[in-house]
């Protein structure tokens, strides 16, 4: 996957902090969140002067945003599962 230098650094930092798998998932979650925000901004620009509520977005944007939200929920669930499997460390 081609990443910018900034993205590569972010991924490496997350992998160092959380481990390879959890860090990769956290990076994916960040990227999904960014794309969802861009889609929402695009929808608002398309409907400037109209309601910016998602239910009034064009069907393609609604479907894309919902698909991303579903994937984001899955990634969050996997991250929580990974976190729950880790042994607790005591300071």
N, C-alpha and C positions, 0 to 999 in steps of 0.2 A: 504494500500500500504506500503510494508516494505521499510523504508528509513534508510540510515546510519545516524549516529549522526550528521555529517556535513550537510547532506541534510536536516535533520529535523530542524536544527538551521537556515539554509538558508530559508526554507519554513516559519518558525515562524517569522523571521525577515521581510520577504516580506509581510506576512499577517498583521504584526503590522504596517508596513509603508503604505500599500495600502488598507488594509481591507481584510477580509477573502477571498472573491471571486476573487478580482483583484490580491491579493497576490498569491493565488493558481494558477491562470492563468499565472502570471509572472514566477512562479517557473516552471510550465510546459513548458513555452517558453524557459527558460534557459536550461532545460533538452533536449528539442528537438534540440536546437542549438548545444549542446554538442554531441548528437548522430550523427547529420549531419556532424560535424567536424570529428568524428571518422570514419564514412563511407568514407568520402573524403580521409582521411589518408590511410585507407585500400585500396581504389581504386588505390591510387598512388603507394603503396607498391606492389600491384598485377601487375601493369604495369610499374614498374621501368624501365627507359630507353625508355619508350614510352610516348606518349602524356598523360598528366594528365587531359586533358579536359574531363568534364563529358560526352559529347556525345560519347566518345570512351571508356567509362567504360563498363563492362559487363552488359547485360540487367537487371539482378536482382539488381545490385547496382544502376543503373539508375532509375529503377522503385521505389526502396525503398527510394532513395534520393528525388525523385520527390514527393512521397507520404508524406514524412516528411515535405518537403517545403510547400506543400499544407496545411497540418495541421497547420504548423507554421503560415502561412498567416491567417488562420481562427482565431487562438488564438490572433494574433496581432489585427485583426479587432474587436474582442470581447473586448479586453483590451481598444482599442480606444473608442469604444462605451460606455463602463463603465466610462471612463474618461470624455467623453462629457456629460454624464448624471449627473455628480457630480456638485453640486452648486459651483460656484467660491468663493474662500475665499480671503478676503482682509487682507493684513498684517497690 
